[in-house]
Amino acid sequence: MAISTAPPETTLSALRQAGYAPVLEAETGTTVIERAPADRATSTVPTLDQAYPQYGQRT
């Protein structure tokens, strides 16, 4: 938590320049980490099984 008499934009700019980044905080005081979904777009590269069907076969 940061307390400042400066405007929020000035405070955030100073913190970012110092290497800090604002994060979300839950009501309990714990940090909330949000991540983008792992698969945001379909892959254009075929899987090994798609590229070489013989590798997908069990012997």
PyMOL Python script that loads the backbone (N, CA, C, O; Angstrom):
from pymol import cmd

cmd.read_pdbstr("""\
ATOM      1  N   MET A   1       0.839  -1.158   0.000  1.00  0.00           N
ATOM      2  CA  MET A   1       0.000   0.000   0.000  1.00  0.00           C
ATOM      3  C   MET A   1       0.894   1.234   0.000  1.00  0.00           C
ATOM      4  O   MET A   1       1.904   1.292   0.701  1.00  0.00           O
ATOM      5  N   ALA A   2       0.506   2.203  -0.789  1.00  0.00           N
ATOM      6  CA  ALA A   2       1.253   3.456  -0.847  1.00  0.00           C
ATOM      7  C   ALA A   2       0.309   4.601  -0.512  1.00  0.00           C
ATOM      8  O   ALA A   2      -0.826   4.643  -0.985  1.00  0.00           O
ATOM      9  N   ILE A   3       0.776   5.504   0.288  1.00  0.00           N
ATOM     10  CA  ILE A   3       0.001   6.693   0.640  1.00  0.00           C
ATOM     11  C   ILE A   3       0.797   7.891   0.157  1.00  0.00           C
ATOM     12  O   ILE A   3       1.988   8.018   0.439  1.00  0.00           O
ATOM     13  N   SER A   4       0.119   8.774  -0.580  1.00  0.00           N
ATOM     14  CA  SER A   4       0.802   9.932  -1.126  1.00  0.00           C
ATOM     15  C   SER A   4      -0.164  11.091  -1.230  1.00  0.00           C
ATOM     16  O   SER A   4      -1.365  10.899  -1.420  1.00  0.00           O
ATOM     17  N   THR A   5       0.364  12.293  -1.104  1.00  0.00           N
ATOM     18  CA  THR A   5      -0.456  13.491  -1.298  1.00  0.00           C
ATOM     19  C   THR A   5      -0.438  13.922  -2.763  1.00  0.00           C
ATOM     20  O   THR A   5      -1.189  14.814  -3.159  1.00  0.00           O
ATOM     21  N   ALA A   6       0.426  13.285  -3.572  1.00  0.00           N
ATOM     22  CA  ALA A   6       0.507  13.605  -5.004  1.00  0.00           C
ATOM     23  C   ALA A   6      -0.672  12.958  -5.736  1.00  0.00           C
ATOM     24  O   ALA A   6      -1.270  12.005  -5.237  1.00  0.00           O
ATOM     25  N   PRO A   7      -1.001  13.477  -6.908  1.00  0.00           N
ATOM     26  CA  PRO A   7      -2.072  12.870  -7.705  1.00  0.00           C
ATOM     27  C   PRO A   7      -1.726  11.398  -8.036  1.00  0.00           C
ATOM     28  O   PRO A   7      -0.550  11.049  -8.141  1.00  0.00           O
ATOM     29  N   PRO A   8      -2.738  10.555  -8.197  1.00  0.00           N
ATOM     30  CA  PRO A   8      -2.495   9.129  -8.477  1.00  0.00           C
ATOM     31  C   PRO A   8      -1.573   8.891  -9.679  1.00  0.00           C
ATOM     32  O   PRO A   8      -0.724   8.002  -9.638  1.00  0.00           O
ATOM     33  N   GLU A   9      -1.735   9.677 -10.743  1.00  0.00           N
ATOM     34  CA  GLU A   9      -0.906   9.481 -11.937  1.00  0.00           C
ATOM     35  C   GLU A   9       0.575   9.716 -11.629  1.00  0.00           C
ATOM     36  O   GLU A   9       1.442   8.982 -12.103  1.00  0.00           O
ATOM     37  N   THR A  10       0.848  10.750 -10.831  1.00  0.00           N
ATOM     38  CA  THR A  10       2.225  11.066 -10.456  1.00  0.00           C
ATOM     39  C   THR A  10       2.806   9.971  -9.567  1.00  0.00           C
ATOM     40  O   THR A  10       3.952   9.559  -9.745  1.00  0.00           O
ATOM     41  N   THR A  11       2.012   9.508  -8.617  1.00  0.00           N
ATOM     42  CA  THR A  11       2.465   8.451  -7.710  1.00  0.00           C
ATOM     43  C   THR A  11       2.745   7.166  -8.475  1.00  0.00           C
ATOM     44  O   THR A  11       3.793   6.549  -8.282  1.00  0.00           O
ATOM     45  N   LEU A  12       1.818   6.753  -9.344  1.00  0.00           N
ATOM     46  CA  LEU A  12       2.018   5.532 -10.129  1.00  0.00           C
ATOM     47  C   LEU A  12       3.235   5.644 -11.035  1.00  0.00           C
ATOM     48  O   LEU A  12       3.999   4.689 -11.171  1.00  0.00           O
ATOM     49  N   SER A  13       3.418   6.797 -11.653  1.00  0.00           N
ATOM     50  CA  SER A  13       4.568   7.003 -12.524  1.00  0.00           C
ATOM     51  C   SER A  13       5.872   6.860 -11.741  1.00  0.00           C
ATOM     52  O   SER A  13       6.812   6.217 -12.208  1.00  0.00           O
ATOM     53  N   ALA A  14       5.928   7.454 -10.561  1.00  0.00           N
ATOM     54  CA  ALA A  14       7.137   7.370  -9.730  1.00  0.00           C
ATOM     55  C   ALA A  14       7.394   5.936  -9.285  1.00  0.00           C
ATOM     56  O   ALA A  14       8.537   5.479  -9.300  1.00  0.00           O
ATOM     57  N   LEU A  15       6.345   5.223  -8.890  1.00  0.00           N
ATOM     58  CA  LEU A  15       6.501   3.826  -8.474  1.00  0.00           C
ATOM     59  C   LEU A  15       6.979   2.958  -9.629  1.00  0.00           C
ATOM     60  O   LEU A  15       7.860   2.117  -9.451  1.00  0.00           O
ATOM     61  N   ARG A  16       6.410   3.154 -10.803  1.00  0.00           N
ATOM     62  CA  ARG A  16       6.817   2.366 -11.975  1.00  0.00           C
ATOM     63  C   ARG A  16       8.268   2.646 -12.346  1.00  0.00           C
ATOM     64  O   ARG A  16       9.002   1.722 -12.696  1.00  0.00           O
ATOM     65  N   GLN A  17       8.688   3.893 -12.274  1.00  0.00           N
ATOM     66  CA  GLN A  17      10.081   4.239 -12.571  1.00  0.00           C
ATOM     67  C   GLN A  17      11.039   3.600 -11.568  1.00  0.00           C
ATOM     68  O   GLN A  17      12.194   3.326 -11.892  1.00  0.00           O
ATOM     69  N   ALA A  18      10.557   3.366 -10.357  1.00  0.00           N
ATOM     70  CA  ALA A  18      11.378   2.742  -9.324  1.00  0.00           C
ATOM     71  C   ALA A  18      11.338   1.217  -9.417  1.00  0.00           C
ATOM     72  O   ALA A  18      11.987   0.531  -8.627  1.00  0.00           O
ATOM     73  N   GLY A  19      10.574   0.679 -10.388  1.00  0.00           N
ATOM     74  CA  GLY A  19      10.528  -0.766 -10.579  1.00  0.00           C
ATOM     75  C   GLY A  19       9.352  -1.453  -9.920  1.00  0.00           C
ATOM     76  O   GLY A  19       9.281  -2.682  -9.925  1.00  0.00           O
ATOM     77  N   TYR A  20       8.438  -0.704  -9.359  1.00  0.00           N
ATOM     78  CA  TYR A  20       7.257  -1.288  -8.731  1.00  0.00           C
ATOM     79  C   TYR A  20       6.097  -1.292  -9.710  1.00  0.00           C
ATOM     80  O   TYR A  20       6.011  -0.445 -10.600  1.00  0.00           O
ATOM     81  N   ALA A  21       5.204  -2.260  -9.532  1.00  0.00           N
ATOM     82  CA  ALA A  21       4.021  -2.336 -10.382  1.00  0.00           C
ATOM     83  C   ALA A  21       2.796  -2.497  -9.489  1.00  0.00           C
ATOM     84  O   ALA A  21       2.829  -3.276  -8.536  1.00  0.00           O
ATOM     85  N   PRO A  22       1.722  -1.778  -9.779  1.00  0.00           N
ATOM     86  CA  PRO A  22       0.516  -1.921  -8.967  1.00  0.00           C
ATOM     87  C   PRO A  22      -0.108  -3.304  -9.180  1.00  0.00           C
ATOM     88  O   PRO A  22      -0.075  -3.843 -10.287  1.00  0.00           O
ATOM     89  N   VAL A  23      -0.667  -3.864  -8.127  1.00  0.00           N
ATOM     90  CA  VAL A  23      -1.339  -5.159  -8.206  1.00  0.00           C
ATOM     91  C   VAL A  23      -2.698  -5.051  -7.544  1.00  0.00           C
ATOM     92  O   VAL A  23      -2.950  -4.161  -6.733  1.00  0.00           O
ATOM     93  N   LEU A  24      -3.568  -5.983  -7.912  1.00  0.00           N
ATOM     94  CA  LEU A  24      -4.886  -6.033  -7.282  1.00  0.00           C
ATOM     95  C   LEU A  24      -4.762  -6.642  -5.900  1.00  0.00           C
ATOM     96  O   LEU A  24      -3.903  -7.488  -5.652  1.00  0.00           O
ATOM     97  N   GLU A  25      -5.629  -6.202  -5.007  1.00  0.00           N
ATOM     98  CA  GLU A  25      -5.636  -6.736  -3.660  1.00  0.00           C
ATOM     99  C   GLU A  25      -7.061  -7.127  -3.302  1.00  0.00           C
ATOM    100  O   GLU A  25      -7.996  -6.357  -3.523  1.00  0.00           O
ATOM    101  N   ALA A  26      -7.228  -8.331  -2.747  1.00  0.00           N
ATOM    102  CA  ALA A  26      -8.544  -8.807  -2.337  1.00  0.00           C
ATOM    103  C   ALA A  26      -8.961  -8.114  -1.036  1.00  0.00           C
ATOM    104  O   ALA A  26      -8.159  -7.435  -0.396  1.00  0.00           O
ATOM    105  N   GLU A  27     -10.226  -8.299  -0.661  1.00  0.00           N
ATOM    106  CA  GLU A  27     -10.727  -7.698   0.563  1.00  0.00           C
ATOM    107  C   GLU A  27      -9.959  -8.192   1.783  1.00  0.00           C
ATOM    108  O   GLU A  27      -9.887  -7.498   2.797  1.00  0.00           O
ATOM    109  N   THR A  28      -9.389  -9.386   1.688  1.00  0.00           N
ATOM    110  CA  THR A  28      -8.645  -9.973   2.798  1.00  0.00           C
ATOM    111  C   THR A  28      -7.220  -9.430   2.899  1.00  0.00           C
ATOM    112  O   THR A  28      -6.525  -9.696   3.880  1.00  0.00           O
ATOM    113  N   GLY A  29      -6.781  -8.674   1.896  1.00  0.00           N
ATOM    114  CA  GLY A  29      -5.437  -8.125   1.900  1.00  0.00           C
ATOM    115  C   GLY A  29      -4.442  -8.952   1.107  1.00  0.00           C
ATOM    116  O   GLY A  29      -3.274  -8.578   0.998  1.00  0.00           O
ATOM    117  N   THR A  30      -4.887 -10.071   0.550  1.00  0.00           N
ATOM    118  CA  THR A  30      -3.976 -10.903  -0.235  1.00  0.00           C
ATOM    119  C   THR A  30      -3.897 -10.389  -1.666  1.00  0.00           C
ATOM    120  O   THR A  30      -4.840  -9.782  -2.174  1.00  0.00           O
ATOM    121  N   THR A  31      -2.783 -10.635  -2.296  1.00  0.00           N
ATOM    122  CA  THR A  31      -2.572 -10.209  -3.673  1.00  0.00           C
ATOM    123  C   THR A  31      -3.353 -11.104  -4.619  1.00  0.00           C
ATOM    124  O   THR A  31      -3.361 -12.326  -4.467  1.00  0.00           O
ATOM    125  N   VAL A  32      -4.008 -10.496  -5.592  1.00  0.00           N
ATOM    126  CA  VAL A  32      -4.770 -11.234  -6.596  1.00  0.00           C
ATOM    127  C   VAL A  32      -3.966 -11.215  -7.887  1.00  0.00           C
ATOM    128  O   VAL A  32      -3.640 -10.149  -8.410  1.00  0.00           O
ATOM    129  N   ILE A  33      -3.646 -12.406  -8.400  1.00  0.00           N
ATOM    130  CA  ILE A  33      -2.885 -12.502  -9.638  1.00  0.00           C
ATOM    131  C   ILE A  33      -3.820 -12.966 -10.738  1.00  0.00           C
ATOM    132  O   ILE A  33      -4.405 -14.046 -10.652  1.00  0.00           O
ATOM    133  N   GLU A  34      -3.957 -12.162 -11.757  1.00  0.00           N
ATOM    134  CA  GLU A  34      -4.780 -12.517 -12.905  1.00  0.00           C
ATOM    135  C   GLU A  34      -3.870 -12.815 -14.073  1.00  0.00           C
ATOM    136  O   GLU A  34      -2.939 -12.062 -14.358  1.00  0.00           O
ATOM    137  N   ARG A  35      -4.141 -13.908 -14.745  1.00  0.00           N
ATOM    138  CA  ARG A  35      -3.334 -14.293 -15.890  1.00  0.00           C
ATOM    139  C   ARG A  35      -4.236 -14.440 -17.117  1.00  0.00           C
ATOM    140  O   ARG A  35      -5.404 -14.817 -17.019  1.00  0.00           O
ATOM    141  N   ALA A  36      -3.669 -14.138 -18.239  1.00  0.00           N
ATOM    142  CA  ALA A  36      -4.402 -14.335 -19.492  1.00  0.00           C
ATOM    143  C   ALA A  36      -4.546 -15.834 -19.725  1.00  0.00           C
ATOM    144  O   ALA A  36      -3.684 -16.608 -19.309  1.00  0.00           O
ATOM    145  N   PRO A  37      -5.616 -16.250 -20.380  1.00  0.00           N
ATOM    146  CA  PRO A  37      -5.759 -17.673 -20.695  1.00  0.00           C
ATOM    147  C   PRO A  37      -4.548 -18.176 -21.467  1.00  0.00           C
ATOM    148  O   PRO A  37      -3.984 -17.457 -22.293  1.00  0.00           O
ATOM    149  N   ALA A  38      -4.155 -19.406 -21.195  1.00  0.00           N
ATOM    150  CA  ALA A  38      -2.965 -19.974 -21.832  1.00  0.00           C
ATOM    151  C   ALA A  38      -3.120 -20.050 -23.349  1.00  0.00           C
ATOM    152  O   ALA A  38      -2.190 -19.721 -24.086  1.00  0.00           O
ATOM    153  N   ASP A  39      -4.284 -20.479 -23.814  1.00  0.00           N
ATOM    154  CA  ASP A  39      -4.516 -20.591 -25.251  1.00  0.00           C
ATOM    155  C   ASP A  39      -5.442 -19.466 -25.689  1.00  0.00           C
ATOM    156  O   ASP A  39      -6.665 -19.585 -25.612  1.00  0.00           O
ATOM    157  N   ARG A  40      -4.847 -18.377 -26.146  1.00  0.00           N
ATOM    158  CA  ARG A  40      -5.656 -17.239 -26.570  1.00  0.00           C
ATOM    159  C   ARG A  40      -6.039 -17.318 -28.030  1.00  0.00           C
ATOM    160  O   ARG A  40      -6.995 -16.670 -28.457  1.00  0.00           O
ATOM    161  N   ALA A  41      -5.311 -18.098 -28.798  1.00  0.00           N
ATOM    162  CA  ALA A  41      -5.620 -18.269 -30.212  1.00  0.00           C
ATOM    163  C   ALA A  41      -5.256 -19.695 -30.599  1.00  0.00           C
ATOM    164  O   ALA A  41      -4.395 -20.318 -29.976  1.00  0.00           O
ATOM    165  N   THR A  42      -5.903 -20.195 -31.609  1.00  0.00           N
ATOM    166  CA  THR A  42      -5.579 -21.541 -32.051  1.00  0.00           C
ATOM    167  C   THR A  42      -4.203 -21.537 -32.709  1.00  0.00           C
ATOM    168  O   THR A  42      -3.795 -20.560 -33.337  1.00  0.00           O
ATOM    169  N   SER A  43      -3.518 -22.633 -32.551  1.00  0.00           N
ATOM    170  CA  SER A  43      -2.176 -22.740 -33.097  1.00  0.00           C
ATOM    171  C   SER A  43      -2.243 -23.007 -34.601  1.00  0.00           C
ATOM    172  O   SER A  43      -3.105 -23.751 -35.070  1.00  0.00           O
ATOM    173  N   THR A  44      -1.343 -22.405 -35.336  1.00  0.00           N
ATOM    174  CA  THR A  44      -1.258 -22.662 -36.770  1.00  0.00           C
ATOM    175  C   THR A  44      -0.244 -23.757 -37.066  1.00  0.00           C
ATOM    176  O   THR A  44      -0.112 -24.200 -38.207  1.00  0.00           O
ATOM    177  N   VAL A  45       0.476 -24.193 -36.029  1.00  0.00           N
ATOM    178  CA  VAL A  45       1.479 -25.236 -36.193  1.00  0.00           C
ATOM    179  C   VAL A  45       0.834 -26.569 -35.836  1.00  0.00           C
ATOM    180  O   VAL A  45       0.262 -26.699 -34.754  1.00  0.00           O
ATOM    181  N   PRO A  46       0.912 -27.560 -36.717  1.00  0.00           N
ATOM    182  CA  PRO A  46       0.295 -28.850 -36.400  1.00  0.00           C
ATOM    183  C   PRO A  46       1.063 -29.565 -35.290  1.00  0.00           C
ATOM    184  O   PRO A  46       2.266 -29.365 -35.120  1.00  0.00           O
ATOM    185  N   THR A  47       0.350 -30.398 -34.545  1.00  0.00           N
ATOM    186  CA  THR A  47       1.011 -31.211 -33.537  1.00  0.00           C
ATOM    187  C   THR A  47       1.811 -32.295 -34.242  1.00  0.00           C
ATOM    188  O   THR A  47       1.651 -32.509 -35.444  1.00  0.00           O
ATOM    189  N   LEU A  48       2.658 -32.968 -33.509  1.00  0.00           N
ATOM    190  CA  LEU A  48       3.475 -34.031 -34.091  1.00  0.00           C
ATOM    191  C   LEU A  48       2.591 -35.128 -34.674  1.00  0.00           C
ATOM    192  O   LEU A  48       2.880 -35.659 -35.746  1.00  0.00           O
ATOM    193  N   ASP A  49       1.502 -35.471 -33.960  1.00  0.00           N
ATOM    194  CA  ASP A  49       0.582 -36.498 -34.460  1.00  0.00           C
ATOM    195  C   ASP A  49      -0.089 -36.069 -35.762  1.00  0.00           C
ATOM    196  O   ASP A  49      -0.328 -36.903 -36.637  1.00  0.00           O
ATOM    197  N   GLN A  50      -0.392 -34.798 -35.899  1.00  0.00           N
ATOM    198  CA  GLN A  50      -1.021 -34.313 -37.124  1.00  0.00           C
ATOM    199  C   GLN A  50      -0.029 -34.258 -38.272  1.00  0.00           C
ATOM    200  O   GLN A  50      -0.372 -34.596 -39.405  1.00  0.00           O
ATOM    201  N   ALA A  51       1.184 -33.839 -37.996  1.00  0.00           N
ATOM    202  CA  ALA A  51       2.194 -33.706 -39.042  1.00  0.00           C
ATOM    203  C   ALA A  51       2.717 -35.068 -39.499  1.00  0.00           C
ATOM    204  O   ALA A  51       2.990 -35.272 -40.682  1.00  0.00           O
ATOM    205  N   TYR A  52       2.853 -35.994 -38.551  1.00  0.00           N
ATOM    206  CA  TYR A  52       3.392 -37.329 -38.844  1.00  0.00           C
ATOM    207  C   TYR A  52       2.485 -38.376 -38.212  1.00  0.00           C
ATOM    208  O   TYR A  52       2.763 -38.841 -37.107  1.00  0.00           O
ATOM    209  N   PRO A  53       1.404 -38.757 -38.894  1.00  0.00           N
ATOM    210  CA  PRO A  53       0.434 -39.695 -38.312  1.00  0.00           C
ATOM    211  C   PRO A  53       1.061 -41.009 -37.843  1.00  0.00           C
ATOM    212  O   PRO A  53       0.543 -41.639 -36.921  1.00  0.00           O
ATOM    213  N   GLN A  54       2.160 -41.429 -38.456  1.00  0.00           N
ATOM    214  CA  GLN A  54       2.770 -42.691 -38.052  1.00  0.00           C
ATOM    215  C   GLN A  54       3.288 -42.629 -36.607  1.00  0.00           C
ATOM    216  O   GLN A  54       3.394 -43.667 -35.954  1.00  0.00           O
ATOM    217  N   TYR A  55       3.607 -41.447 -36.105  1.00  0.00           N
ATOM    218  CA  TYR A  55       4.091 -41.319 -34.744  1.00  0.00           C
ATOM    219  C   TYR A  55       2.965 -41.483 -33.723  1.00  0.00           C
ATOM    220  O   TYR A  55       3.223 -41.809 -32.564  1.00  0.00           O
ATOM    221  N   GLY A  56       1.740 -41.262 -34.139  1.00  0.00           N
ATOM    222  CA  GLY A  56       0.604 -41.383 -33.233  1.00  0.00           C
ATOM    223  C   GLY A  56       0.122 -42.819 -33.091  1.00  0.00           C
ATOM    224  O   GLY A  56      -0.718 -43.105 -32.237  1.00  0.00           O
ATOM    225  N   GLN A  57       0.634 -43.714 -33.905  1.00  0.00           N
ATOM    226  CA  GLN A  57       0.200 -45.105 -33.858  1.00  0.00           C
ATOM    227  C   GLN A  57       1.014 -45.874 -32.836  1.00  0.00           C
ATOM    228  O   GLN A  57       2.228 -45.700 -32.730  1.00  0.00           O
ATOM    229  N   ARG A  58       0.338 -46.719 -32.093  1.00  0.00           N
ATOM    230  CA  ARG A  58       1.036 -47.584 -31.123  1.00  0.00           C
ATOM    231  C   ARG A  58       1.397 -48.882 -31.796  1.00  0.00           C
ATOM    232  O   ARG A  58       0.629 -49.405 -32.603  1.00  0.00           O
ATOM    233  N   THR A  59       2.549 -49.400 -31.475  1.00  0.00           N
ATOM    234  CA  THR A  59       2.988 -50.664 -32.083  1.00  0.00           C
ATOM    235  C   THR A  59       2.889 -51.808 -31.114  1.00  0.00           C
ATOM    236  O   THR A  59       3.218 -52.942 -31.462  1.00  0.00           O
TER     237      THR A  59
END
""", "prot")
cmd.dss("prot")
cmd.show_as("cartoon", "prot")
cmd.util.cbc("prot")
cmd.orient("prot")
